[in-house]
């Protein structure tokens, strides 16, 4: 494996070829059927990766009135204890349903990651072929993602439980105190740090490890070992890549926000429609996927997903 540090790696240079690749795939010529087929693969790849921003209104505990806080806490506890006969089965059902739904979405999106990569790397609009061809790749990725999630859950659950305990202590005491508040702040910072680490692992897996698997037909761990050889001697470059990705996401968000405002929120309604919104957003999704591939390509020809035989003209649309 080539673990040397390239002389020059840029986060700017991949922008132009990524934009050109979007034009080749979607607009030369424009084919709506092709959009829907590639969009289906992109939609599968994005399953389970959405969700709310978590930016809803925050409510403060009513610590300004200690008697009300203590009374509310006791009433809640009494209600739960008195209705355990239906609360416990309901919670168990919701948890089990959520786990099953999460597993299904993760499995489908793992398939979709390789299907969408197949379409972008080869300038193709196919569903059947990549669904079958990358079955083993997707299953390996699925197992890795589940294990990563479980490890993350185990690591995060302790500080979360301690945070809840400290909040409960303050609620039962009827008011805040310095020590519990400092403990909560420390635990929250720990959780944030853990989520950042997990997010980076997931980001690097999707952007770079999956393409290595695509090229080598290897396992996730073997692909990660190969990627780590590059990452270990290019930490600053990949940090810049992550920071630049944040800038790209902010720029895309600003453009989408402008579009939503100019269309009086009509664009937001369309983008919110499952699958249809993905098809409409396809140029951005292809750009992001192609950008990471062109960036990885700078670390050596062994990471060239497109290859010298990459088609320069749009291929005919394949049927389902």
C-alpha positions as a LaTeX table, in Angstrom:
\begin{tabular}{lrrr}
\hline
Residue & $x$ (\AA) & $y$ (\AA) & $z$ (\AA) \\
\hline
Unk1 & 0.00 & 0.00 & 0.00 \\
Unk2 & 1.11 & 3.55 & $-0.72$ \\
Unk3 & 1.40 & 5.31 & 2.59 \\
Unk4 & 3.55 & 8.21 & 1.35 \\
Unk5 & 2.43 & 11.78 & 1.78 \\
Unk6 & 1.48 & 13.30 & $-1.60$ \\
Unk7 & 3.25 & 16.51 & $-2.51$ \\
Unk8 & 0.04 & 18.40 & $-3.06$ \\
Unk9 & $-3.53$ & 17.74 & $-1.95$ \\
Unk10 & $-6.22$ & 20.39 & $-2.33$ \\
Unk11 & $-9.77$ & 20.70 & $-1.07$ \\
Unk12 & $-10.49$ & 23.21 & $-3.86$ \\
Unk13 & $-9.28$ & 21.29 & $-6.92$ \\
Unk14 & $-11.96$ & 18.53 & $-6.73$ \\
Unk15 & $-14.76$ & 21.09 & $-6.98$ \\
Unk16 & $-14.50$ & 21.70 & $-10.73$ \\
Unk17 & $-14.34$ & 18.03 & $-11.84$ \\
Unk18 & $-17.19$ & 17.20 & $-9.43$ \\
Unk19 & $-19.37$ & 19.91 & $-10.99$ \\
Unk20 & $-18.40$ & 18.75 & $-14.48$ \\
Unk21 & $-19.33$ & 15.17 & $-13.52$ \\
Unk22 & $-22.77$ & 16.35 & $-12.39$ \\
Unk23 & $-23.26$ & 17.98 & $-15.79$ \\
Unk24 & $-22.17$ & 14.84 & $-17.64$ \\
Unk25 & $-24.40$ & 12.55 & $-15.58$ \\
Unk26 & $-27.58$ & 14.61 & $-15.47$ \\
Unk27 & $-27.57$ & 17.21 & $-18.23$ \\
Unk28 & $-25.71$ & 15.76 & $-21.23$ \\
Unk29 & $-28.38$ & 15.06 & $-22.30$ \\
Unk30 & $-31.14$ & 15.65 & $-19.78$ \\
Unk31 & $-33.16$ & 12.47 & $-19.18$ \\
Unk32 & $-35.86$ & 12.53 & $-16.52$ \\
Unk33 & $-36.03$ & 8.74 & $-16.36$ \\
Unk34 & $-32.32$ & 8.63 & $-15.62$ \\
Unk35 & $-32.83$ & 11.12 & $-12.78$ \\
Unk36 & $-35.46$ & 8.91 & $-11.18$ \\
Unk37 & $-33.33$ & 5.76 & $-11.40$ \\
Unk38 & $-30.19$ & 7.35 & $-9.96$ \\
Unk39 & $-32.39$ & 9.20 & $-7.49$ \\
Unk40 & $-33.79$ & 5.91 & $-6.24$ \\
Unk41 & $-30.28$ & 4.69 & $-5.42$ \\
Unk42 & $-29.49$ & 8.01 & $-3.73$ \\
Unk43 & $-32.75$ & 7.77 & $-1.76$ \\
Unk44 & $-31.85$ & 4.29 & $-0.52$ \\
Unk45 & $-28.40$ & 5.54 & 0.46 \\
Unk46 & $-29.92$ & 8.36 & 2.52 \\
Unk47 & $-32.44$ & 6.24 & 4.45 \\
Unk48 & $-32.07$ & 6.69 & 8.17 \\
Unk49 & $-29.63$ & 9.57 & 7.83 \\
Unk50 & $-32.23$ & 12.33 & 8.12 \\
Unk51 & $-34.15$ & 13.28 & 11.19 \\
Unk52 & $-34.93$ & 16.50 & 12.94 \\
Unk53 & $-32.36$ & 19.08 & 13.73 \\
Unk54 & $-33.13$ & 18.91 & 17.41 \\
Unk55 & $-33.58$ & 22.65 & 17.41 \\
Unk56 & $-36.98$ & 22.77 & 19.06 \\
Unk57 & $-37.82$ & 25.06 & 21.92 \\
Unk58 & $-36.06$ & 24.25 & 25.12 \\
Unk59 & $-37.86$ & 24.25 & 28.42 \\
Unk60 & $-36.24$ & 25.06 & 31.71 \\
Unk61 & $-36.96$ & 23.20 & 34.88 \\
Unk62 & $-39.16$ & 25.25 & 37.17 \\
Unk63 & $-36.43$ & 25.66 & 39.75 \\
Unk64 & $-37.61$ & 29.17 & 40.47 \\
Unk65 & $-40.31$ & 27.68 & 42.66 \\
Unk66 & $-38.91$ & 24.82 & 44.74 \\
Unk67 & $-42.28$ & 23.68 & 46.07 \\
Unk68 & $-43.77$ & 23.45 & 42.56 \\
Unk69 & $-40.74$ & 21.57 & 41.27 \\
Unk70 & $-40.88$ & 19.04 & 44.10 \\
Unk71 & $-44.64$ & 18.64 & 43.69 \\
Unk72 & $-44.38$ & 18.11 & 39.93 \\
Unk73 & $-41.62$ & 15.53 & 40.38 \\
Unk74 & $-43.63$ & 13.59 & 42.98 \\
Unk75 & $-46.80$ & 13.68 & 40.89 \\
Unk76 & $-44.94$ & 12.36 & 37.86 \\
Unk77 & $-43.39$ & 9.57 & 39.89 \\
Unk78 & $-46.74$ & 8.58 & 41.38 \\
Unk79 & $-48.40$ & 8.57 & 37.95 \\
Unk80 & $-45.72$ & 6.32 & 36.47 \\
Unk81 & $-45.80$ & 3.89 & 39.39 \\
Unk82 & $-49.60$ & 3.71 & 39.27 \\
Unk83 & $-49.69$ & 2.96 & 35.53 \\
Unk84 & $-46.76$ & 0.62 & 35.09 \\
Unk85 & $-49.11$ & $-2.11$ & 33.86 \\
Unk86 & $-49.56$ & $-0.32$ & 30.51 \\
Unk87 & $-46.55$ & 2.02 & 30.43 \\
Unk88 & $-43.99$ & $-0.83$ & 30.50 \\
Unk89 & $-45.56$ & $-2.82$ & 27.59 \\
Unk90 & $-45.96$ & 0.38 & 25.57 \\
Unk91 & $-42.34$ & 1.39 & 26.11 \\
Unk92 & $-41.13$ & $-2.13$ & 25.26 \\
Unk93 & $-43.21$ & $-2.14$ & 22.06 \\
Unk94 & $-41.96$ & 1.29 & 21.00 \\
Unk95 & $-38.34$ & 0.33 & 21.69 \\
Unk96 & $-38.60$ & $-2.98$ & 19.80 \\
Unk97 & $-40.37$ & $-1.33$ & 16.87 \\
Unk98 & $-37.73$ & 1.37 & 16.77 \\
Unk99 & $-34.91$ & $-1.19$ & 16.80 \\
Unk100 & $-36.46$ & $-3.21$ & 13.97 \\
Unk101 & $-37.09$ & $-0.07$ & 11.90 \\
Unk102 & $-33.53$ & 1.11 & 12.52 \\
Unk103 & $-32.09$ & $-2.25$ & 11.44 \\
Unk104 & $-34.15$ & $-2.32$ & 8.25 \\
Unk105 & $-33.27$ & 1.26 & 7.31 \\
Unk106 & $-29.58$ & 0.69 & 8.05 \\
Unk107 & $-29.53$ & $-2.46$ & 5.92 \\
Unk108 & $-31.28$ & $-0.75$ & 3.01 \\
Unk109 & $-29.08$ & 2.33 & 3.21 \\
Unk110 & $-25.96$ & 0.14 & 3.28 \\
Unk111 & $-27.10$ & $-1.35$ & $-0.02$ \\
Unk112 & $-27.89$ & 2.12 & $-1.30$ \\
Unk113 & $-24.42$ & 3.46 & $-0.48$ \\
Unk114 & $-22.82$ & 1.06 & $-2.94$ \\
Unk115 & $-25.61$ & 1.36 & $-5.50$ \\
Unk116 & $-25.29$ & 5.15 & $-5.58$ \\
Unk117 & $-21.48$ & 4.93 & $-5.68$ \\
Unk118 & $-21.77$ & 2.48 & $-8.57$ \\
Unk119 & $-23.93$ & 4.95 & $-10.49$ \\
Unk120 & $-21.67$ & 7.94 & $-9.81$ \\
Unk121 & $-18.35$ & 6.16 & $-10.42$ \\
Unk122 & $-19.48$ & 4.56 & $-13.66$ \\
Unk123 & $-21.89$ & 7.23 & $-14.91$ \\
Unk124 & $-24.66$ & 4.66 & $-14.91$ \\
Unk125 & $-28.33$ & 4.51 & $-14.07$ \\
Unk126 & $-28.82$ & 0.99 & $-12.73$ \\
Unk127 & $-30.65$ & $-0.64$ & $-9.86$ \\
Unk128 & $-30.69$ & $-4.39$ & $-10.39$ \\
Unk129 & $-27.01$ & $-4.84$ & $-11.22$ \\
Unk130 & $-25.50$ & $-2.97$ & $-8.22$ \\
Unk131 & $-28.17$ & $-4.40$ & $-5.88$ \\
Unk132 & $-26.88$ & $-7.90$ & $-6.64$ \\
Unk133 & $-23.23$ & $-7.11$ & $-7.31$ \\
Unk134 & $-22.55$ & $-5.35$ & $-4.00$ \\
Unk135 & $-24.65$ & $-7.54$ & $-1.74$ \\
Unk136 & $-21.64$ & $-8.81$ & 0.22 \\
Unk137 & $-20.10$ & $-5.34$ & 0.42 \\
Unk138 & $-23.35$ & $-3.92$ & 1.79 \\
Unk139 & $-23.78$ & $-6.70$ & 4.34 \\
Unk140 & $-20.26$ & $-6.09$ & 5.67 \\
Unk141 & $-20.95$ & $-2.37$ & 5.89 \\
Unk142 & $-24.27$ & $-3.07$ & 7.63 \\
Unk143 & $-22.57$ & $-5.18$ & 10.31 \\
Unk144 & $-19.88$ & $-2.53$ & 10.81 \\
Unk145 & $-22.46$ & 0.23 & 11.22 \\
Unk146 & $-24.46$ & $-1.80$ & 13.72 \\
Unk147 & $-21.36$ & $-2.61$ & 15.77 \\
Unk148 & $-20.26$ & 1.02 & 15.67 \\
Unk149 & $-23.70$ & 2.14 & 16.84 \\
Unk150 & $-23.74$ & $-0.39$ & 19.68 \\
Unk151 & $-20.25$ & 0.61 & 20.80 \\
Unk152 & $-21.28$ & 4.25 & 20.69 \\
Unk153 & $-24.42$ & 3.49 & 22.67 \\
Unk154 & $-22.45$ & 1.67 & 25.36 \\
Unk155 & $-19.97$ & 4.55 & 25.62 \\
Unk156 & $-22.64$ & 7.26 & 25.71 \\
Unk157 & $-25.17$ & 5.59 & 27.99 \\
Unk158 & $-23.15$ & 6.05 & 31.21 \\
Unk159 & $-22.76$ & 9.85 & 31.01 \\
Unk160 & $-26.37$ & 10.14 & 29.88 \\
Unk161 & $-27.60$ & 8.14 & 32.89 \\
Unk162 & $-25.43$ & 10.21 & 35.22 \\
Unk163 & $-26.82$ & 13.40 & 33.69 \\
Unk164 & $-30.39$ & 12.23 & 34.22 \\
Unk165 & $-29.57$ & 11.28 & 37.81 \\
Unk166 & $-28.11$ & 14.72 & 38.50 \\
Unk167 & $-31.15$ & 16.40 & 36.99 \\
Unk168 & $-33.39$ & 14.19 & 39.12 \\
Unk169 & $-31.40$ & 15.09 & 42.23 \\
Unk170 & $-31.83$ & 18.79 & 41.54 \\
Unk171 & $-35.54$ & 18.35 & 40.79 \\
Unk172 & $-36.16$ & 16.41 & 44.00 \\
Unk173 & $-34.13$ & 18.94 & 45.97 \\
Unk174 & $-36.29$ & 21.72 & 44.58 \\
Unk175 & $-33.49$ & 23.85 & 43.18 \\
Unk176 & $-30.13$ & 23.88 & 41.38 \\
Unk177 & $-26.75$ & 23.75 & 43.05 \\
Unk178 & $-23.23$ & 24.37 & 41.79 \\
Unk179 & $-21.83$ & 20.83 & 42.00 \\
Unk180 & $-24.62$ & 19.08 & 40.02 \\
Unk181 & $-24.61$ & 21.83 & 37.39 \\
Unk182 & $-20.84$ & 21.54 & 36.90 \\
Unk183 & $-21.22$ & 17.76 & 36.70 \\
Unk184 & $-23.94$ & 18.07 & 34.08 \\
Unk185 & $-21.84$ & 20.48 & 32.00 \\
Unk186 & $-18.86$ & 18.12 & 32.13 \\
Unk187 & $-21.00$ & 15.10 & 31.17 \\
Unk188 & $-22.65$ & 16.99 & 28.31 \\
Unk189 & $-19.22$ & 17.99 & 26.97 \\
Unk190 & $-18.14$ & 14.34 & 27.17 \\
Unk191 & $-21.21$ & 13.25 & 25.20 \\
Unk192 & $-20.57$ & 15.94 & 22.59 \\
Unk193 & $-16.94$ & 14.80 & 22.22 \\
Unk194 & $-18.06$ & 11.19 & 21.82 \\
Unk195 & $-20.60$ & 12.13 & 19.16 \\
Unk196 & $-17.96$ & 14.13 & 17.27 \\
Unk197 & $-15.63$ & 11.10 & 17.25 \\
Unk198 & $-18.41$ & 8.78 & 16.10 \\
Unk199 & $-19.45$ & 11.30 & 13.47 \\
Unk200 & $-15.92$ & 11.46 & 12.09 \\
Unk201 & $-15.70$ & 7.68 & 11.92 \\
Unk202 & $-19.01$ & 7.55 & 10.06 \\
Unk203 & $-17.96$ & 10.41 & 7.74 \\
Unk204 & $-14.65$ & 8.80 & 6.82 \\
Unk205 & $-16.34$ & 5.42 & 6.39 \\
Unk206 & $-18.88$ & 6.72 & 3.89 \\
Unk207 & $-16.56$ & 9.12 & 2.05 \\
Unk208 & $-13.40$ & 7.02 & 1.81 \\
Unk209 & $-13.69$ & 3.49 & 3.25 \\
Unk210 & $-16.72$ & 2.59 & 1.14 \\
Unk211 & $-14.89$ & 3.59 & $-2.09$ \\
Unk212 & $-11.89$ & 1.49 & $-1.01$ \\
Unk213 & $-14.24$ & $-1.46$ & $-0.48$ \\
Unk214 & $-15.75$ & $-0.71$ & $-3.89$ \\
Unk215 & $-12.31$ & $-0.91$ & $-5.48$ \\
Unk216 & $-10.78$ & $-3.80$ & $-3.55$ \\
Unk217 & $-13.78$ & $-6.06$ & $-2.85$ \\
Unk218 & $-12.58$ & $-6.31$ & 0.73 \\
Unk219 & $-13.96$ & $-6.09$ & 4.26 \\
Unk220 & $-14.66$ & $-2.87$ & 6.14 \\
Unk221 & $-11.80$ & $-3.45$ & 8.58 \\
Unk222 & $-9.31$ & $-4.14$ & 5.78 \\
Unk223 & $-10.47$ & $-1.03$ & 3.94 \\
Unk224 & $-10.15$ & 0.98 & 7.15 \\
Unk225 & $-6.58$ & $-0.29$ & 7.65 \\
Unk226 & $-5.69$ & 0.87 & 4.16 \\
Unk227 & $-7.32$ & 4.23 & 4.71 \\
Unk228 & $-5.58$ & 4.65 & 8.08 \\
Unk229 & $-2.22$ & 4.34 & 6.32 \\
Unk230 & $-3.14$ & 7.50 & 4.42 \\
Unk231 & $-4.88$ & 9.23 & 7.32 \\
Unk232 & $-1.99$ & 8.68 & 9.74 \\
Unk233 & 0.40 & 10.79 & 7.66 \\
Unk234 & $-2.17$ & 13.32 & 6.41 \\
Unk235 & $-4.08$ & 14.25 & 9.56 \\
Unk236 & $-3.99$ & 17.99 & 8.90 \\
Unk237 & $-5.21$ & 17.51 & 5.32 \\
Unk238 & $-8.17$ & 15.41 & 6.37 \\
Unk239 & $-8.98$ & 17.86 & 9.15 \\
Unk240 & $-9.06$ & 20.58 & 6.50 \\
Unk241 & $-11.29$ & 18.31 & 4.40 \\
Unk242 & $-13.78$ & 17.99 & 7.27 \\
Unk243 & $-13.75$ & 21.74 & 7.91 \\
Unk244 & $-14.25$ & 22.43 & 4.22 \\
Unk245 & $-17.14$ & 19.98 & 4.15 \\
Unk246 & $-18.79$ & 22.05 & 6.87 \\
Unk247 & $-18.38$ & 25.13 & 4.68 \\
Unk248 & $-19.87$ & 23.27 & 1.70 \\
Unk249 & $-22.86$ & 22.14 & 3.76 \\
Unk250 & $-23.41$ & 25.70 & 4.99 \\
Unk251 & $-23.21$ & 27.04 & 1.43 \\
Unk252 & $-25.67$ & 24.43 & 0.18 \\
Unk253 & $-27.97$ & 25.18 & 3.10 \\
Unk254 & $-27.86$ & 28.90 & 2.29 \\
Unk255 & $-28.73$ & 28.22 & $-1.36$ \\
Unk256 & $-31.60$ & 25.93 & $-0.39$ \\
Unk257 & $-32.85$ & 28.51 & 2.11 \\
Unk258 & $-32.81$ & 31.17 & $-0.60$ \\
Unk259 & $-34.75$ & 28.84 & $-2.88$ \\
Unk260 & $-37.29$ & 28.15 & $-0.15$ \\
Unk261 & $-37.77$ & 31.87 & 0.48 \\
Unk262 & $-38.03$ & 32.71 & $-3.23$ \\
Unk263 & $-40.66$ & 30.00 & $-3.77$ \\
Unk264 & $-42.61$ & 30.93 & $-0.64$ \\
Unk265 & $-41.77$ & 27.58 & 1.01 \\
Unk266 & $-43.03$ & 25.57 & $-1.98$ \\
Unk267 & $-39.52$ & 24.17 & $-2.51$ \\
Unk268 & $-39.40$ & 23.05 & 1.13 \\
Unk269 & $-42.67$ & 21.16 & 0.70 \\
Unk270 & $-41.36$ & 19.37 & $-2.39$ \\
Unk271 & $-38.00$ & 18.53 & $-0.81$ \\
Unk272 & $-39.84$ & 17.07 & 2.19 \\
Unk273 & $-41.57$ & 14.48 & $-0.03$ \\
Unk274 & $-39.71$ & 11.14 & 0.29 \\
Unk275 & $-37.89$ & 10.09 & $-2.87$ \\
Unk276 & $-39.22$ & 13.04 & $-4.91$ \\
Unk277 & $-37.19$ & 15.43 & $-2.79$ \\
Unk278 & $-34.11$ & 13.26 & $-3.29$ \\
Unk279 & $-34.58$ & 13.29 & $-7.08$ \\
Unk280 & $-34.88$ & 17.07 & $-7.07$ \\
Unk281 & $-31.78$ & 17.31 & $-4.85$ \\
Unk282 & $-29.83$ & 14.86 & $-7.02$ \\
Unk283 & $-27.30$ & 17.35 & $-8.49$ \\
Unk284 & $-26.16$ & 18.24 & $-4.97$ \\
Unk285 & $-25.97$ & 14.58 & $-3.89$ \\
Unk286 & $-23.94$ & 13.60 & $-6.95$ \\
Unk287 & $-21.64$ & 16.59 & $-6.43$ \\
Unk288 & $-20.96$ & 15.62 & $-2.81$ \\
Unk289 & $-20.32$ & 11.98 & $-3.73$ \\
Unk290 & $-18.09$ & 12.89 & $-6.68$ \\
Unk291 & $-16.23$ & 15.52 & $-4.67$ \\
Unk292 & $-15.11$ & 12.99 & $-2.04$ \\
Unk293 & $-14.05$ & 10.57 & $-4.78$ \\
Unk294 & $-11.98$ & 13.18 & $-6.58$ \\
Unk295 & $-10.42$ & 14.25 & $-3.29$ \\
Unk296 & $-9.44$ & 10.66 & $-2.46$ \\
Unk297 & $-8.03$ & 10.28 & $-5.97$ \\
Unk298 & $-5.32$ & 12.81 & $-5.11$ \\
Unk299 & $-3.67$ & 10.27 & $-2.78$ \\
Unk300 & $-2.69$ & 7.97 & $-5.63$ \\
Unk301 & $-3.99$ & 6.14 & $-8.69$ \\
Unk302 & $-4.84$ & 3.14 & $-6.51$ \\
Unk303 & $-7.73$ & 5.24 & $-5.18$ \\
Unk304 & $-9.09$ & 6.22 & $-8.59$ \\
Unk305 & $-12.69$ & 5.00 & $-8.48$ \\
Unk306 & $-13.53$ & 6.46 & $-11.89$ \\
Unk307 & $-10.63$ & 4.84 & $-13.76$ \\
Unk308 & $-9.20$ & 5.77 & $-17.16$ \\
Unk309 & $-12.06$ & 3.96 & $-18.87$ \\
Unk310 & $-14.62$ & 6.19 & $-17.17$ \\
Unk311 & $-17.28$ & 7.07 & $-19.77$ \\
Unk312 & $-17.35$ & 10.64 & $-20.99$ \\
Unk313 & $-20.82$ & 10.45 & $-22.47$ \\
Unk314 & $-24.07$ & 9.54 & $-20.82$ \\
Unk315 & $-24.91$ & 5.88 & $-21.13$ \\
Unk316 & $-28.38$ & 4.64 & $-22.03$ \\
Unk317 & $-30.75$ & 4.29 & $-19.12$ \\
Unk318 & $-31.07$ & 0.72 & $-17.88$ \\
Unk319 & $-34.48$ & $-0.52$ & $-16.89$ \\
Unk320 & $-35.36$ & $-2.07$ & $-13.58$ \\
\hline
\end{tabular}
